[in-house]
């Protein structure tokens, strides 16, 4: 018999290994992991035209935003273009959602900024590589469920605080202030207050005009579509490309002032790297000042709080993919693999960390993109910009970028979430506030961790304080106390449940029959079972009659293993009242 079992187990293992190998090497899996194989054979001329239009539209936004978000991260502007370029090409091959466009984003840039400001750009590149490795491993091992532990109020609080932090960090460029912009909101506001006397005149004027223009250009495209008449098409396209429009106008203003007055009253972006990025290994060691940082030293600088970065990258991209995917169906595993590869490969080309961009994805969708090939045109535009336009980018005013970023950040704030949560759930409202406050006062990574931990403690507290139903059933033969247990009771609720059951026993006469109803109870652990059985023993010592009604077989087995004498207390019936009355008659 043993030999037969061994043979059957061996056959079963071989069969499972064969099925696993077959599935791993199947064409279906290959198409899932290389989505380009699926859509490229179906490509057509109409798709090509639509993708070119979408690529140009997105590219005109990706270039100024890439420069702006590199500045937010404290990097030279070309790093934002490097990130959009390399990640764009990788996502074309591995991305599963045609609408999603990847690159640097505001919140990811804000998380990276403190490493760059305190050290060097090498830390941003290493952060991209390490984040990519972790995201790729999470995708391979299907660990994307971890982001599900971050609830909506925490995400909203993190996003709102991130928008306020990034907007506050632009006060330095908005007013052309001296000193540091600050690594988090409270520090940025403090630096703004102490450096306000260094403000210049023309920069805040240009920044204010930029904000007004962006708002007006956005309204210009209201009610217009790409398929409308020529005039409305021009309005639609101008509105979509408004970021590029305001930056170009700012450049023209700065250039005219330069050549006519031979002065630079506006703070400009200045010289940026010329040409395409140099390909090489990510920096596993670096020199900051006169101090050499080995790989272990760089890891120590990044610190354990840097684990927030890959989680935010996943969260942003998967959320965007779900928002724009047809039917809301997203292959989260493939998106994580694509993001991981985008960051890993990008780090070999001097890229900062990237993720999905909501703004550029929305533009891509509105422009009627048909396939991931729309990213090719965007990448080609970035190559042109890096190759031929870097000298022109010298004249981009920092005030124009500050206005652009501030408008983008305030559009990220969900103002309606506050009254909604206040009315619907005070607990979640305070969770939102806690997340925002810690993010603003200590930093984004600490805020989101605080939010997750706070909610976990709230959930644990709720699980430790289950609610039981207590009903008194009147009958001619005597009263019956019916105690209804909740669906799940865990060990942390054991003592609380014990206290509740004792309080119930003190409220009712000793001759009252007690029925503990487990109809709704699906599971409990041995700690809870031990406490319930000790209460029953106490009931019996006091002369009370106790019955356990409709407990499922697993819970019954658990209780009888702990105390074999309890087996005759378990009964079942479709109607608790009728059975309780029958018990009373028997007693």
C-alpha positions in Angstrom: 0.0 0.0 0.0 2.9 2.3 0.8 4.6 1.6 -2.5 1.3 2.4 -4.3 1.0 5.7 -2.5 4.6 6.6 -3.3 4.0 5.8 -7.0 0.8 7.8 -7.1 2.5 10.8 -5.4 5.4 10.5 -7.9 3.0 10.4 -10.8 1.1 13.4 -9.5 4.3 15.4 -9.1 5.5 14.6 -12.6 2.1 15.5 -14.0 2.0 18.8 -12.2 5.6 19.6 -13.3 4.7 18.7 -16.9 1.6 21.0 -16.7 3.7 23.8 -15.2 6.4 23.5 -17.9 3.7 23.4 -20.6 2.0 26.5 -19.3 5.4 28.3 -18.8 6.5 27.6 -22.3 3.1 28.2 -24.0 2.4 30.7 -26.7 -0.4 32.2 -24.6 2.0 33.1 -21.8 4.5 34.5 -24.2 1.9 36.8 -25.6 0.9 37.9 -22.1 4.6 38.6 -21.2 5.4 40.2 -24.6 2.2 42.1 -25.5 3.8 43.6 -28.6 3.5 40.1 -30.2 -0.2 40.3 -29.7 -0.9 43.7 -31.2 1.9 44.2 -33.8 0.6 41.6 -36.4 -2.8 43.4 -36.4 -1.3 46.8 -37.0 -2.7 48.9 -39.8 -2.4 52.3 -41.6 -5.4 53.8 -39.7 -3.8 52.8 -36.4 -0.5 54.3 -37.6 -2.1 57.7 -38.3 -4.0 57.8 -35.0 -0.8 56.7 -33.1 1.2 59.5 -34.7 -1.3 62.2 -33.7 -1.5 60.8 -30.1 2.3 60.6 -29.9 2.8 64.2 -31.0 0.2 65.4 -28.5 1.7 63.5 -25.7 5.3 64.4 -26.7 4.5 68.1 -26.5 3.5 67.6 -22.9 6.1 65.0 -22.0 9.0 67.3 -22.8 8.1 70.3 -20.6 6.8 68.0 -17.9 9.9 65.8 -18.0 12.0 68.9 -17.6 9.8 70.3 -14.8 9.7 67.0 -12.8 13.5 66.6 -13.1 13.7 70.1 -11.5 11.3 69.0 -8.8 13.7 66.0 -8.1 16.6 68.5 -7.9 18.1 67.0 -11.1 19.4 68.6 -14.2 16.5 68.9 -16.8 17.9 66.3 -19.2 17.3 63.6 -16.6 13.5 64.0 -17.0 13.9 63.6 -20.8 16.2 60.5 -20.4 13.5 58.9 -18.2 10.7 59.5 -20.6 12.9 58.3 -23.5 14.1 54.9 -22.2 11.0 54.0 -20.3 8.9 54.9 -23.4 10.7 52.4 -25.6 10.6 49.6 -23.0 6.9 50.1 -22.3 6.1 49.8 -26.0 7.4 46.2 -25.9 6.2 45.1 -22.4 3.3 47.4 -21.6 -0.1 45.8 -21.5 -2.3 49.0 -21.7 -2.3 51.0 -24.9 -3.3 54.2 -23.2 -0.7 54.3 -20.5 2.3 56.5 -21.0 5.2 56.3 -18.5 7.9 58.7 -17.4 8.7 60.9 -14.4 5.8 62.1 -12.3 5.4 64.7 -9.6 5.1 62.5 -6.5 7.9 60.1 -7.5 10.1 63.1 -8.2 9.3 64.5 -4.8 10.2 61.2 -3.1 13.6 61.2 -4.9 14.4 64.9 -4.3 15.8 64.6 -0.8 18.5 62.1 -1.9 19.5 64.3 -4.8 19.5 67.5 -2.8 21.6 66.1 0.0 23.9 64.0 -2.2 23.9 63.6 -6.0 22.1 62.5 -9.1 23.7 59.0 -8.8 21.3 58.3 -5.9 18.3 58.9 -8.1 19.6 56.5 -10.8 20.4 53.8 -8.2 16.9 54.3 -6.7 15.5 53.7 -10.2 17.6 50.5 -10.5 16.7 49.1 -7.1 13.0 50.0 -7.4 12.9 48.3 -10.8 14.5 45.1 -9.4 12.0 45.0 -6.5 9.0 45.7 -8.7 10.1 43.1 -11.3 10.5 40.5 -8.5 7.1 41.4 -7.1 5.6 41.0 -10.5 7.2 37.6 -11.1 6.1 36.3 -7.7 2.6 37.9 -8.0 3.1 40.1 -4.9 1.0 43.0 -6.3 -1.6 42.3 -3.7 0.6 44.2 -1.2 -0.6 47.5 -2.5 -4.1 46.5 -1.6 -3.2 47.1 2.1 -3.1 50.8 1.3 -6.7 52.1 1.6 -8.4 54.9 -0.3 -8.2 57.5 2.5 -4.5 56.8 2.9 -3.9 57.1 -0.9 -6.0 60.3 -1.1 -4.2 61.8 1.9 -0.8 60.9 0.4 -1.7 62.4 -3.0 -3.1 65.6 -1.5 -0.1 66.0 0.7 2.2 65.2 -2.2 0.5 67.9 -4.3 0.8 70.5 -1.6 4.5 69.5 -0.9 5.4 69.8 -4.6 3.5 73.1 -5.0 5.2 74.5 -1.9 8.7 73.4 -3.2 8.0 75.6 -6.3 7.8 78.8 -4.2 11.5 79.1 -4.5 11.3 79.2 -8.4 8.0 81.2 -8.3 9.6 84.1 -6.5 13.2 83.4 -7.5 14.2 83.1 -3.9 17.7 82.3 -2.5 18.3 79.3 -0.3 16.9 75.8 -0.4 13.3 74.9 -1.4 13.0 72.3 1.3 12.4 68.5 1.4 8.9 68.5 2.8 6.0 71.0 3.1 6.7 72.4 6.5 10.4 72.9 5.6 9.5 74.6 2.3 7.1 77.0 4.0 9.7 77.8 6.6 12.4 78.4 4.0 9.9 80.6 2.0 9.3 82.7 5.1 12.9 83.3 6.0 14.0 84.0 2.3 11.0 86.1 1.2 13.2 89.2 1.3 15.3 87.8 -1.5 12.3 87.6 -3.9 12.7 89.2 -7.4 10.1 91.2 -9.3 9.7 89.6 -12.8 9.7 85.9 -11.9 6.4 85.9 -9.8 4.8 88.1 -12.5 5.7 85.5 -15.2 4.7 82.6 -13.0 1.3 84.2 -12.3 0.7 84.9 -16.0 1.7 81.3 -16.8 -1.0 80.0 -14.3 -3.6 82.3 -15.8 -2.7 81.2 -19.4 -2.9 77.5 -18.4 -6.4 77.9 -17.0 -7.6 79.9 -20.0 -6.1 77.4 -22.5 -7.7 74.6 -20.6 -11.1 76.3 -20.9 -10.4 76.9 -24.6 -10.7 73.2 -25.4 -14.0 72.7 -23.6 -16.6 71.3 -25.9 -14.0 70.6 -28.7 -13.0 67.2 -30.1 -10.5 66.0 -32.6 -13.2 65.1 -35.0 -14.8 68.6 -35.0 -14.3 71.3 -37.7 -10.9 72.9 -38.3 -11.4 75.8 -35.9 -12.4 73.5 -33.0 -9.6 71.1 -33.9 -7.1 73.9 -33.5 -8.7 74.8 -30.2 -8.7 71.2 -29.1 -5.0 70.7 -30.0 -3.9 74.0 -28.5 -5.7 73.1 -25.2 -4.1 69.7 -25.1 -0.6 71.1 -25.8 -1.0 74.0 -23.3 2.0 73.0 -21.2 4.2 73.3 -24.3 2.6 76.5 -25.3 3.3 78.3 -22.0 6.8 77.0 -21.8 7.5 78.2 -25.4 6.1 81.6 -24.7 8.2 81.9 -21.5 11.3 80.9 -23.6 10.5 83.5 -26.2 10.1 86.2 -23.5 13.4 85.3 -21.9 15.2 85.1 -25.2 13.9 88.5 -26.4 14.9 90.1 -23.1 18.4 88.6 -23.4 19.1 89.8 -26.9 17.6 93.3 -26.4 19.0 94.1 -22.9 21.9 91.6 -22.7 20.6 90.7 -19.2 18.7 87.9 -17.5 16.2 89.3 -15.1 14.4 85.9 -15.0 15.9 82.9 -13.4 16.5 80.4 -16.3 17.0 76.6 -16.4 20.4 77.2 -18.0 22.8 74.8 -19.6 21.6 71.2 -19.8 23.3 68.0 -21.1 23.5 67.8 -24.9 22.7 64.7 -26.8 21.4 61.2 -25.9 22.3 59.6 -22.6 25.5 57.6 -22.1 24.8 53.9 -21.7 26.5 52.3 -18.7 26.1 50.4 -15.5 24.0 52.2 -12.7 26.2 53.9 -10.1 27.0 51.3 -7.4 29.4 53.8 -5.9 29.8 57.5 -6.2 31.7 60.5 -4.9 30.0 63.4 -3.2 32.3 66.3 -2.5 35.5 64.6 -1.4 33.8 61.6 0.2 33.5 58.2 -1.5 30.2 56.3 -1.1 30.4 52.6 -1.6 27.3 50.5 -2.5 26.6 49.7 1.1 26.9 53.4 2.0 24.5 54.4 -0.8 22.0 51.8 0.5 22.3 53.3 4.0 21.6 56.8 2.6 18.5 55.5 0.8 17.4 53.8 4.0 14.5 51.5 4.8 11.9 54.3 4.1 12.9 54.1 0.4 10.7 50.9 0.2 7.8 53.4 -0.2 9.1 54.4 -3.6 8.5 51.1 -5.5 5.1 50.8 -3.8 4.1 54.3 -4.9 5.3 53.5 -8.5 3.2 50.3 -8.6 0.2 52.1 -7.0 0.2 55.0 -9.5 0.7 52.9 -12.6 -1.8 50.1 -11.8 -4.5 52.7 -10.7 -4.0 54.6 -14.0 -4.1 51.4 -16.0 -7.4 50.3 -14.4 -8.9 53.8 -15.0 -8.2 53.7 -18.7 -8.3 49.9 -19.5 -11.3 48.6 -21.4 -13.7 47.1 -19.0 -11.3 47.9 -16.1 -9.4 44.7 -16.7 -5.7 45.0 -16.1 -3.0 42.4 -16.0 -1.4 43.8 -12.9 1.4 41.3 -13.0 2.4 42.3 -16.5 2.2 46.0 -15.6 4.6 45.4 -12.7 7.0 43.4 -14.9 6.9 46.3 -17.5 7.5 48.9 -14.8 10.3 46.9 -13.3 12.0 46.6 -16.7 11.4 50.3 -17.5 13.2 51.3 -14.3 16.0 48.7 -14.5 16.8 49.4 -18.2 16.3 53.1 -17.7 19.0 53.2 -15.0 21.5 52.0 -17.5 20.7 55.2 -19.5 20.8 57.7 -16.6 17.1 57.6 -15.9 15.4 58.8 -12.7 12.6 56.5 -11.3 9.4 56.5 -13.5 5.8 55.3 -13.3 2.6 55.8 -15.2 1.5 59.5 -15.6 -2.1 60.3 -15.3 -1.9 63.6 -17.2 -0.1 62.1 -20.2 -2.2 59.0 -20.2 -5.4 61.1 -20.2 -3.9 63.0 -23.2 -3.0 59.8 -24.9 -6.6 58.5 -24.5 -8.2 61.7 -25.6 -6.0 61.8 -28.7 -7.4 58.4 -29.8 -4.2 56.3 -29.5 -4.8 52.8 -30.9 -1.7 50.8 -29.7 1.4 51.1 -27.6 3.2 52.2 -30.8 1.9 55.7 -30.0 4.9 56.0 -27.7 7.3 55.7 -30.6 6.4 59.2 -31.9 6.7 60.6 -28.4 10.2 59.1 -28.0 11.3 60.4 -31.4 10.2 63.9 -30.4 12.3 63.6 -27.2 15.3 62.4 -29.2 14.9 65.5 -31.4 14.7 67.7 -28.3 17.8 66.1 -26.8 19.8 66.3 -30.0 18.9 69.7 -31.5 17.0 71.8 -28.9 19.1 71.6 -25.7 20.6 75.0 -26.4 17.1 76.4 -26.7 16.0 74.9 -23.4 18.6 77.2 -21.8 16.0 80.0 -22.0 13.2 78.1 -20.2 12.3 80.3 -17.2 12.1 78.5 -13.9 9.0 80.6 -13.1 7.2 79.1 -16.1 7.9 75.6 -14.9 6.8 76.6 -11.4 3.5 77.9 -12.7 3.0 74.7 -14.8 3.8 72.4 -11.8 1.5 74.4 -9.4 -1.4 74.2 -11.8 -0.8 70.4 -12.3 -0.6 69.9 -8.5 -3.8 71.7 -7.6 -5.7 69.6 -10.2 -4.5 66.5 -8.2 -6.3 67.6 -5.0 -9.6 65.9 -4.5 -11.5 68.6 -2.6 -14.7 66.7 -2.4 -13.2 63.8 -0.4 -13.3 65.8 2.9 -17.1 66.4 3.1 -17.8 62.9 1.7 -15.7 61.1 4.4 -16.9 63.4 7.2 -20.5 62.4 6.4 -19.8 58.7 5.6 -17.1 57.7 8.0 -15.5 59.8 10.7 -12.8 57.1 11.2 -11.7 57.3 7.6 -11.8 61.1 7.8 -9.4 61.2 10.7 -7.2 58.6 8.9 -7.1 61.0 5.9 -6.1 63.9 8.2 -3.4 61.9 10.0 -1.9 60.9 6.7 -1.9 64.4 5.3 -0.5 66.0 8.5 2.4 63.5 8.9 3.2 63.8 5.1 3.3 67.6 5.4 5.3 67.8 8.6 7.7 64.8 8.3 7.8 63.7 4.6 5.7 61.7 2.2 7.3 58.3 2.9 6.7 58.7 6.6 3.1 59.9 6.0 2.1 56.9 3.9 3.7 54.4 6.4 1.9 56.2 9.3 -1.4 56.0 7.4 -1.0 52.3 6.7 0.1 51.5 10.3 -2.7 53.6 11.8 -5.3 51.9 9.7 -3.9 48.5 10.6 -4.2 49.4 14.3 -7.8 50.6 13.8 -8.7 47.3 12.1 -7.0 45.4 14.8 -8.9 47.3 17.4 -12.2 46.7 15.6 -11.4 43.0 15.4 -10.6 43.0 19.1 -14.0 44.5 20.0 -16.6 42.3 18.2 -20.3 43.1 18.8 -22.6 40.3 20.0 -26.3 40.3 19.8 -28.3 39.6 23.0 -32.0 39.0 22.9 -34.4 37.9 25.6 -37.1 35.5 24.4 -40.2 35.4 26.6 -42.1 32.1 26.9 -44.7 30.6 29.3 -42.1 28.1 30.6 -39.5 30.7 31.3 -37.1 33.2 29.7 -34.5 32.4 27.1 -31.3 34.4 26.5 -30.1 34.2 22.9 -26.5 35.3 22.4 -25.6 35.7 18.6 -21.9 35.6 17.8 -20.3 37.5 14.8 -18.9 35.8 11.7 -15.2 35.8 12.7 -13.6 36.0 16.1 -9.8 36.2 16.4 -7.5 35.7 19.4 -7.3 39.5 20.1 -11.0 39.5 20.8 -10.9 36.5 23.2 -10.8 38.4 26.5 -13.3 41.1 25.4 -15.8 38.3 24.4 -15.2 36.6 27.7 -16.1 39.8 29.5 -19.2 40.4 27.4 -20.5 36.8 28.1 -19.9 37.3 31.9 -21.8 40.6 31.8 -24.7 38.9 30.1 -24.9 36.2 32.7 -25.1 38.8 35.5 -28.0 40.6 33.9 -30.4 37.7 33.7 -32.0 35.3 36.2 -30.1 32.1 37.0 -33.1 30.0 35.7 -33.0 31.7 32.3 -31.8 29.2 29.6 -28.8 30.6 27.7 -28.4 29.7 24.0 -25.1 30.8 22.3 -26.0 31.1 18.6 -23.1 30.3 16.2 -25.2 30.4 13.0 -23.2 33.3 11.6 -19.9 32.2 13.1 -17.5 30.9 10.3 -14.3 30.6 12.2 -12.5 31.2 15.5 -9.1 30.2 16.9 -8.2 28.1 19.9 -7.7 31.1 22.2 -11.3 32.2 21.6 -12.6 28.7 22.0 -10.8 28.2 25.3 -12.3 31.5 26.6 -15.9 30.6 25.5 -15.6 27.1 27.1 -14.3 28.6 30.4 -17.4 30.8 30.4 -19.7 27.8 29.8 -18.0 26.0 32.7 -18.6 29.0 34.9 -22.3 29.1 33.8 -22.7 25.4 34.6 -21.1 25.8 38.1 -23.7 28.5 38.8 -26.5 26.2 37.7 -27.2 27.8 34.4 -28.4 25.8 31.4 -26.3 26.5 28.3 -26.6 25.3 24.7 -24.4 25.9 21.7 -26.6 26.3 18.6 -25.7 25.8 14.9 -21.9 25.8 15.3 -20.2 24.5 12.1 -18.3 21.2 12.2 -14.9 22.8 12.2 -15.7 25.0 15.2 -17.3 22.0 17.0 -14.2 19.9 16.4 -11.9 22.6 17.7 -14.0 22.9 20.9 -14.3 19.2 21.5 -10.5 18.8 21.1 -10.0 21.4 23.8 -12.7 19.9 26.1 -14.3 16.6 25.2 -17.1 17.0 27.7 -18.6 19.8 25.7 -19.8 17.6 22.8 -23.3 17.1 24.1 -23.9 20.8 24.2 -23.8 21.2 20.4 -27.2 21.2 18.8 -28.6 22.4 15.5 -32.0 23.7 14.3 -33.3 25.9 11.5 -35.1 28.1 14.0 -33.3 29.3 17.1 -36.5 30.3 18.9 -38.3 26.9 18.5 -35.2 25.0 19.6 -34.6 27.3 22.5 -38.2 26.7 23.7 -37.7 22.9 23.3 -34.6 23.2 25.4 -36.6 25.0 28.1 -39.2 22.3 28.1 -36.6 19.6 28.4 -35.0 21.4 31.4 
